[in-house]
Amino acid sequence: MTHCSVPPRTIPISSIGYHAMPSMQRLHLHVISTDFNSPFLKTKYHWNSFTTPFFLHSQDVCRQLRIDGKIEKISPQVCTDYLNTKLKCHKCSTQPKNMPHLKRHLLTHIGKAMKSV
């Protein structure tokens, strides 16, 4: 975790899951901190891949497999729509105009969370 910008003991709860339309052929699982404070999260597309229903939470995928024996695929058009959604903070209703504004806004939530620890 050398690229992490938050001290290890304060890393927020992680979100674990899959992208509805994988970016690689091999099955892979994403583990991302729920503060989304990462220098690697740079584009609207990347942001939306974790903060819209394009991101399939692992427990939901497991439940669907247990119940239905398969995963219902999301159409490519719906996936594209999710990825092209306007930027929106995952904690509040703020809709920043670009990623730098969103990243600055996210720091306000991180600051509040750090004060409550």
Kinemage of the C-alpha trace (Angstrom):
@kinemage 1
@onewidth
@group {chain A} dominant
@subgroup {mainchain}
@vectorlist {calphas} color= white
{ca met a 1} P 0.000 0.000 0.000
{ca thr a 2} L 2.847 2.355 -0.714
{ca his a 3} L 0.676 4.456 -3.038
{ca cys a 4} L -1.944 5.073 -0.367
{ca ser a 5} L -2.295 8.693 0.721
{ca val a 6} L -3.954 7.905 4.063
{ca pro a 7} L -1.979 6.371 6.951
{ca pro a 8} L -2.680 2.581 7.108
{ca arg a 9} L -4.496 2.656 10.440
{ca thr a 10} L -7.077 5.095 9.053
{ca ile a 11} L -7.821 3.410 5.718
{ca pro a 12} L -11.598 3.423 5.262
{ca ile a 13} L -13.688 0.339 4.780
{ca ser a 14} L -13.137 -1.190 1.366
{ca ser a 15} L -15.609 -1.942 -1.356
{ca ile a 16} L -15.092 -5.281 -3.084
{ca gly a 17} L -16.548 -6.178 -6.450
{ca tyr a 18} L -16.403 -6.475 -10.209
{ca his a 19} L -16.970 -4.236 -13.192
{ca ala a 20} L -20.125 -5.101 -15.144
{ca met a 21} L -18.113 -5.017 -18.357
{ca pro a 22} L -14.622 -6.277 -17.460
{ca ser a 23} L -11.592 -4.409 -18.782
{ca met a 24} L -9.554 -7.637 -18.907
{ca gln a 25} L -10.310 -11.161 -20.124
{ca arg a 26} L -9.326 -12.789 -16.840
{ca leu a 27} L -11.726 -12.588 -13.940
{ca his a 28} L -10.435 -10.080 -11.412
{ca leu a 29} L -11.789 -8.602 -8.219
{ca his a 30} L -11.478 -4.922 -7.302
{ca val a 31} L -10.821 -3.825 -3.724
{ca ile a 32} L -11.055 -0.059 -3.315
{ca ser a 33} L -11.271 2.167 -0.254
{ca thr a 34} L -14.639 3.841 0.030
{ca asp a 35} L -13.095 7.289 0.378
{ca phe a 36} L -11.878 6.921 -3.243
{ca asn a 37} L -8.823 9.004 -2.334
{ca ser a 38} L -6.268 7.669 -4.795
{ca pro a 39} L -3.881 9.255 -7.277
{ca phe a 40} L -4.800 6.408 -9.639
{ca leu a 41} L -8.454 7.447 -9.893
{ca lys a 42} L -8.028 10.072 -12.613
{ca thr a 43} L -10.937 10.086 -15.053
{ca lys a 44} L -14.717 10.361 -15.013
{ca tyr a 45} L -14.872 6.938 -16.661
{ca his a 46} L -12.753 5.420 -13.878
{ca trp a 47} L -14.749 7.212 -11.145
{ca asn a 48} L -18.059 6.026 -12.589
{ca ser a 49} L -16.755 2.469 -12.898
{ca phe a 50} L -16.699 2.323 -9.080
{ca thr a 51} L -19.546 4.653 -8.047
{ca thr a 52} L -22.444 3.638 -10.301
{ca pro a 53} L -24.282 0.321 -10.744
{ca phe a 54} L -21.520 -0.511 -13.256
{ca phe a 55} L -19.674 -1.720 -10.126
{ca leu a 56} L -21.125 -5.067 -9.042
{ca his a 57} L -20.598 -5.587 -5.328
{ca ser a 58} L -19.155 -8.982 -4.523
{ca gln a 59} L -21.871 -9.926 -2.025
{ca asp a 60} L -24.548 -9.181 -4.670
{ca val a 61} L -22.723 -11.274 -7.280
{ca cys a 62} L -22.403 -14.181 -4.807
{ca arg a 63} L -26.086 -13.909 -3.868
{ca gln a 64} L -27.151 -13.908 -7.526
{ca leu a 65} L -24.962 -16.942 -8.237
{ca arg a 66} L -26.387 -18.783 -5.225
{ca ile a 67} L -30.002 -18.012 -6.161
{ca asp a 68} L -29.928 -18.052 -9.975
{ca gly a 69} L -26.760 -19.990 -10.730
{ca lys a 70} L -25.633 -17.213 -13.080
{ca ile a 71} L -25.010 -13.485 -13.318
{ca glu a 72} L -27.433 -11.351 -15.308
{ca lys a 73} L -25.332 -9.389 -17.770
{ca ile a 74} L -25.866 -5.669 -18.130
{ca ser a 75} L -26.151 -4.585 -21.760
{ca pro a 76} L -23.173 -2.788 -23.307
{ca gln a 77} L -25.356 0.307 -23.855
{ca val a 78} L -26.378 0.454 -20.181
{ca cys a 79} L -22.721 -0.006 -19.168
{ca thr a 80} L -21.751 2.884 -21.441
{ca asp a 81} L -24.537 5.014 -19.974
{ca tyr a 82} L -23.260 4.348 -16.432
{ca leu a 83} L -19.700 5.228 -17.421
{ca asn a 84} L -20.816 8.448 -19.113
{ca thr a 85} L -22.930 9.610 -16.172
{ca lys a 86} L -22.157 13.118 -14.889
{ca leu a 87} L -19.680 13.201 -12.030
{ca lys a 88} L -21.348 13.024 -8.632
{ca cys a 89} L -19.936 12.726 -5.139
{ca his a 90} L -20.649 9.285 -3.670
{ca lys a 91} L -21.285 10.831 -0.217
{ca cys a 92} L -23.524 13.805 -1.039
{ca ser a 93} L -25.344 15.436 -3.951
{ca thr a 94} L -22.417 17.589 -5.146
{ca gln a 95} L -21.888 17.409 -8.908
{ca pro a 96} L -18.418 18.798 -9.654
{ca lys a 97} L -17.580 19.878 -13.187
{ca asn a 98} L -14.395 17.787 -13.455
{ca met a 99} L -12.148 15.320 -11.608
{ca pro a 100} L -9.850 17.922 -10.003
{ca his a 101} L -12.919 19.614 -8.488
{ca leu a 102} L -14.282 16.257 -7.343
{ca lys a 103} L -10.963 15.325 -5.723
{ca arg a 104} L -10.852 18.623 -3.826
{ca his a 105} L -14.449 18.078 -2.719
{ca leu a 106} L -13.689 14.527 -1.512
{ca leu a 107} L -11.070 15.925 0.850
{ca thr a 108} L -13.860 17.695 2.766
{ca his a 109} L -15.471 14.317 3.487
{ca ile a 110} L -12.128 12.766 4.422
{ca gly a 111} L -11.438 15.649 6.812
{ca lys a 112} L -14.824 15.153 8.497
{ca ala a 113} L -14.234 11.402 8.790
{ca met a 114} L -10.776 11.898 10.300
{ca lys a 115} L -12.190 14.260 12.946
{ca ser a 116} L -14.758 11.675 14.009
{ca val a 117} L -12.125 8.932 14.546
